[in-house]
Amino acid sequence: MRRPGWRQRASAEAFDEPAKSPDLVNSYRQSAELLRVALASADAPQFAAEAGRALMRRGFALYYAGDLEEASQAFQKSHEAGVTVEQKRDALWYAIVALDRAVDGGKVSLAKERDRLAVLYLQQYPDTEDAAKLLLRQAQAELLGDEATLKILMAVTPDQPLYEAARRQAARVLYRVYRKAPATDKGFAAVRFADVAEEILRIETGRAASASGEEGTRAAQNVLLLVRQLSDALLAGTSPDVKRVESALQLLEGVASMHRLDLSALDAELAFRRLQIAIASRINISRAVGAALAEVGSASACLVLVENPAADLTGAALARVAERHGHLAAIRDTLLSREDLPTETRQALVATLADTLARFVTHREWLPEAQKPSRAKHATAQRLRLLPARRRSRWLRLFATWRRPNN
């Protein structure tokens, strides 16, 4: 509560807490009752302009008495009867605060009403600092749509105490917007996210450099998360922003070294990002980098690797990719289309494909049971071995999509 009770001032109790002393509680309840009687008197309509203020005072009296639900109801009536915008706004805010305290105290049934009032406040007073406070609470951050939420958060100015927290929450929402955006909107969504995330990244990097202990470690972990998100957003589109990602990765390397972060669990992901950067920058992939990616890279990283004509890949590297990911159609087809694929690896992939097709034929019951596996495997393997590499890849794509009509 922002308005202190004079009784708490006199007794040194907290301004924003309901009273604990029995004497104080009784005094507040007596005050609330006197105000109720005054508001219900026959001549009360003659003082309609004062009704809003009287209801506000009654709400405060009930709040400090610990009667939080009744206090919220009084504040809501004050909001309805208020004359000025400021009075109506403050009354609605206090109604939310009273219910929020009641929910925290165990009356969870009041959460729905609290959230209803919160939505009303966000709709009527979106440009206030209190609106940003509501949105910064995770439980209430999804009460509005993403764009309405962002409008309020981005309206918080740098001179306001909530600026950093608002920007941090805005970055979370913008990344969520980017992740669920359709392909046509992802580029714009990525830039919106990056513009805010980089600001938070600079703050966290500075904090990681100046702080030690738990605070420094927490800042370093935040840097790691932001760099991963920025890499995801800025490298995924048709026009990757290599410079911004390289800058973010450099910051991560410095912070990780400073705080001894263990990044081993992210080796494959970070290798994939560097591969994306190399491809976007039209840099040749060295034999050593290619071998490392073949050994630890994810399926998506290995697919990009074997599709890259500028990658210097040995037969051993191609064999390792086939061993780890050859069961995936996209990688298998790409490998079989390469002229430099070792013969042993090609035969192993063809055998795997033949076995897959044999199981498919068996499942569809197109041949007598005893003949299905041997005929399908033999025919597929022989035909694919005889085809040149380029024609072979076309046949593989045909097999991958072929289905016999059910008739």
Residue pairs with C-beta under 8 A, 6 or more apart in sequence:
1 15
1 16
1 60
1 63
1 94
1 97
2 16
2 90
3 60
4 15
4 16
5 15
5 19
5 28
5 60
5 64
7 13
7 19
7 24
7 27
7 28
7 64
8 14
8 15
8 17
8 19
8 24
8 64
9 15
11 21
11 24
13 19
13 20
13 21
13 24
18 25
18 63
18 64
18 65
18 66
18 68
18 101
19 25
19 28
19 64
19 65
19 66
24 64
25 64
25 65
25 66
28 61
28 62
28 64
28 65
29 61
29 62
29 65
29 67
31 57
31 58
31 61
32 58
32 61
32 62
32 65
32 67
32 70
32 74
35 54
35 55
35 57
35 58
35 61
36 58
38 44
38 54
39 51
39 54
39 55
39 58
44 51
48 81
49 83
51 81
52 78
52 81
52 82
52 83
52 87
52 88
52 91
53 78
53 87
55 74
55 75
55 77
55 78
55 81
55 91
56 74
56 75
56 78
56 87
56 90
56 91
56 94
58 74
59 71
59 72
59 74
59 75
59 78
59 91
59 94
59 95
59 98
60 71
60 94
62 68
62 70
62 71
62 74
63 71
63 94
63 98
65 71
68 98
68 99
68 101
68 102
68 105
68 107
69 98
69 99
69 102
69 107
69 110
71 94
71 95
71 98
72 94
72 95
72 96
72 98
72 99
72 102
72 110
72 113
72 117
73 95
75 91
75 92
75 94
75 95
75 98
76 91
76 92
76 95
76 117
78 87
78 91
79 88
79 91
79 92
79 95
82 88
82 91
89 121
89 124
89 125
89 128
92 117
92 120
92 121
92 124
92 125
93 121
93 130
95 117
96 114
96 117
96 118
96 121
96 134
99 110
99 111
99 113
99 114
99 117
100 114
102 110
102 114
103 110
103 111
103 114
115 140
115 143
118 134
118 140
118 143
119 143
119 144
121 130
121 131
121 134
122 131
122 134
122 135
122 143
122 144
122 148
122 152
123 144
125 131
126 148
126 151
126 152
126 155
127 152
127 155
129 156
129 160
129 162
131 152
132 152
132 153
132 155
132 156
132 160
132 162
132 165
132 166
133 162
134 140
134 143
135 141
135 144
135 149
135 152
135 153
135 166
135 169
136 162
136 165
136 166
136 169
141 149
141 169
141 173
142 149
144 152
146 173
146 176
146 177
149 173
150 170
150 173
150 174
150 177
153 166
153 167
153 169
153 170
153 173
154 166
154 170
156 162
156 163
156 166
156 167
157 163
160 166
164 200
164 203
167 196
167 199
167 200
168 200
170 196
171 193
171 196
171 197
171 200
171 226
174 189
174 192
174 193
174 196
174 197
175 193
175 197
175 229
175 233
177 189
177 192
177 193
178 186
178 189
178 190
178 192
178 193
178 233
181 188
181 189
186 236
186 237
187 237
187 238
187 239
189 233
190 233
190 234
190 236
190 237
193 229
193 230
193 233
194 230
194 233
194 234
194 241
194 244
197 226
197 229
197 230
197 233
198 230
198 244
198 248
200 222
200 226
201 223
201 226
201 227
201 230
201 248
201 251
204 219
204 222
204 223
204 226
205 219
205 223
205 251
205 254
205 255
207 215
207 216
207 219
208 216
208 219
208 220
208 222
208 223
208 255
208 258
208 259
209 255
209 258
210 216
211 219
216 259
217 259
219 255
220 255
220 256
220 258
220 259
220 261
221 261
223 251
223 252
223 255
224 252
224 255
224 256
224 261
224 263
226 248
227 248
227 249
227 251
227 252
228 266
228 269
230 244
230 245
230 248
231 245
231 248
231 249
231 273
234 240
234 241
234 244
234 245
235 241
235 242
235 245
235 273
235 276
235 277
235 280
240 276
240 277
240 280
242 277
242 280
242 281
245 273
245 277
246 277
249 270
249 273
249 274
255 261
256 263
263 270
267 296
268 296
268 297
268 298
268 301
269 298
271 289
271 292
271 293
271 296
271 297
271 301
272 293
272 297
272 298
272 300
272 301
272 304
274 289
275 285
275 289
275 293
275 297
275 301
275 304
275 305
275 308
276 304
277 283
278 284
278 285
278 289
279 285
279 304
279 308
279 310
282 310
283 310
284 310
284 311
284 312
285 293
285 305
285 308
285 310
285 311
285 312
285 313
286 312
287 312
287 313
287 314
287 317
290 305
290 311
290 312
290 313
290 314
290 317
291 314
291 316
291 317
291 320
293 301
293 302
293 305
294 302
294 305
294 313
294 317
294 318
294 320
294 321
294 324
295 320
297 305
299 325
299 328
299 331
302 321
302 324
302 325
302 331
303 325
303 328
303 330
303 331
303 334
305 311
305 313
305 321
306 313
306 318
306 321
306 331
306 334
306 335
306 338
307 334
313 340
315 340
315 341
315 342
315 345
318 335
318 338
318 340
318 341
318 342
318 345
319 342
319 344
319 345
321 331
321 335
322 331
322 332
322 335
322 345
322 348
322 349
325 331
326 332
326 335
326 348
326 349
326 352
327 352
329 400
332 349
332 352
332 353
332 396
333 393
333 396
333 397
333 400
335 341
335 345
335 346
335 349
336 346
336 349
336 350
336 384
336 389
336 392
336 393
336 396
337 389
337 390
337 392
337 393
337 396
338 389
339 389
341 389
347 385
350 380
350 381
350 384
350 385
351 377
351 381
353 380
353 384
353 396
353 399
354 376
354 377
354 378
354 380
354 381
354 384
355 377
357 376
357 377
357 380
357 399
358 372
358 373
358 376
358 377
358 380
361 367
361 372
361 376
362 369
362 372
362 373
362 376
364 404
366 372
366 404
367 375
367 376
380 399
383 395
384 392
384 395
384 396
387 395
